[in-house]
């Protein structure tokens, strides 16, 4: 389902606004300047996303998932390769080079993921005037097929870079919509743009 350049631009802007909000909240939380950038946004089917990840040497990801429902429904996820996840935890906790236990690692990733995903989804919901409800976030370590779940879905993939101190940590924000919810999202974007 190809998007128009205008729809893609608006989606990119909505996600940039959300990421900007999340960066501000993370900076307060860790008392360190964190820059978040979303350089690339793609819209893919579940099969296209699975194919994109198929050639990566690492198939296991650390993911924070946030289920949402309301005007549109689905799952947003912030995913990292495990080494990026570990680096992010070390920098956030200020324990570079020092191990932390699994509960602390999961808790830190869950908190960062919750802030980023709430920032992104909150911006989309507020600007499109589509109220959403959120379930508490889950932390999972799984392969991409398990994270994607439902096959008949459209997925927004935003490659996100966290710049913290001198570290560049890459992750991806996935927003997984059922097909009917994706149509609702596009209709809301068209309405916002005045093209409906």
N, C-alpha and C positions, 0 to 999 in steps of 0.2 A: 504494500500500500504506500505508494510514493507520496511524500508530503510536498507541498509547495515551498519555494524558498522563503516566503513570508511566514508560513507556519513553523518552519524550522528555526528561523530567526527569533520568533517569539518564544518558542520552547527554550532555545539557548539562553535568551535573556531571562526567562523565569528561573531557570536553573542557576544562572550567574547571580541573580539577586539572592536566591536561597543560600548559595554557597558563601556569598559575602556576609550574610547574616550569621551563618554558622561559624565563619572565621572569627567574627567579632566575639561570639560567645566562647569559642575555644581559647582565644587570647586571654579572656578574663579568667577562664578556668585554670590554665596552666601558667599564666603570668609570663609567657614567652610569646614573641611575635610569631604567629603562624599565618602563612599566606596560603590561600587555597586558590587554585586555578582550575578551570574546566576548559582545556584547550580543544577538545573534540567531542561533538555530540553526534551520535548515530541513532537511527531508528531501525531496528532489526526484528525479524521474526525469531521465534525460539530456535528454529533450525539453523538460521543464519548465525545466531549468537553461538550456538554449540559448535558450529563449524569454525568460527573465528577462534575459539579457545582450543580446538582439537589439536592444533600444531604447537601448542605451548608445552614445554617440557614438564611443567608442574601442573598437575590437574587438580590438586587439592587447594581450596581457598579458605581463608578465614573470613567469615561474613557476619555482618549484623543485619538482621532482617526486621522490617517494620511493616506489619500488615495495616492497610488502610481501607476504609469503606466510606460510602456516602455518595456524592454525585458521581464519582467513579471509584472503582475498587481494584485492589491488587496488592502487590508487595513491592516495597522499595528495599534495596539492599546495598550496603557499602561493602565491597569485597576487596581483599588484599591477598596476594601471595603470602604464605606464612612468614617469609623472611622480612617482607615489608611490614607486616603486622607487628613482628617482634621489634623492628627498628622504631616504629611509631610508638609502641608502648614504652620502650626504653627512653626515648626522647621526652615523651609527655611526663613520665614519672621522674625524669632527671636521674635515671639510674643507668646511664650508658655504660655498657661493659659489666653491669651487675645483673645477675639473674633475678627474675621475680617469679613467684609461684603462679601456677596455672589459674587460680581463682583471681589473682590480681590482674593477670594478663587479660582474661576474659572480661572482667569488670571494666578495665580501662578501655578496651576496644568497644564494649557495649556502650559506654558513656560517650565516646567520641562518635561512634556510629549514630547514636540516638540524636546527638546535637546536629550532625550533618544532615541526616535524613529528615528530621523535624524542620530544619531550616529550609531545605529544598521543597518538601511536600507542603509545608506551611505557606511558603511563598506562592506556590502553584495554586493552592486552595484559596488564599486571600485575594490574589490578583484576578483569578477567574471567577471569584464569588461562588465557589463550589465547596460548601463546608464538608470537611472530612473528619472521620473519627479514627483514632490510632489505637492499636493494641500495644501492650508493652513490647519492647524490642527483644528479639531472641539472638543469641550468639550461636553460630554453628560452624563447624569445620567440615566441609563437604565438597564433592566435585560439582562442576558447573551445572550438570544435568539436574542434580538434586536441588540446587539453588533456584534454577529456572522453574522447575516444576511443570505447570500446565503447558501443554504443547501449543494449544491454539491461543497464543498471546502475542502482543506486540511489546517490544522492550526498548525503552530509551536507555542508551548506554552513554554515560558521560565519564570520560577518562579524567580523573581528578588528580592533581598534583598537590601534595602537602609540602610546603617549604618551611622547615622548622630549623632555626639556627643555621647550620650549614648542611643540613640533610635534605635531600629531595626524596620524598616517599610517594610512590604512585599507587593509586587504588582506582577502583571504578565504582561509580554509582549506577546501579541498575534500577529502573523503575518498570515493573512488569505489570502490564494492563491486560485484562481480558479484552477480546476483540470489541465487545459492545462498549466497554468502558473507554477504550481508545477512541471509538467514534464519538463518544460524549466529550472526551477531552478536546478532540479536533473541532467539534461544534462550538465549544466554549472559547477556543482560541479564535475561531472565525468571527464569533460574536464580539470578542474583545477588539479584533482588528477592523470590525465593521464590514466584513466581506461576506457575511452569511446572507 
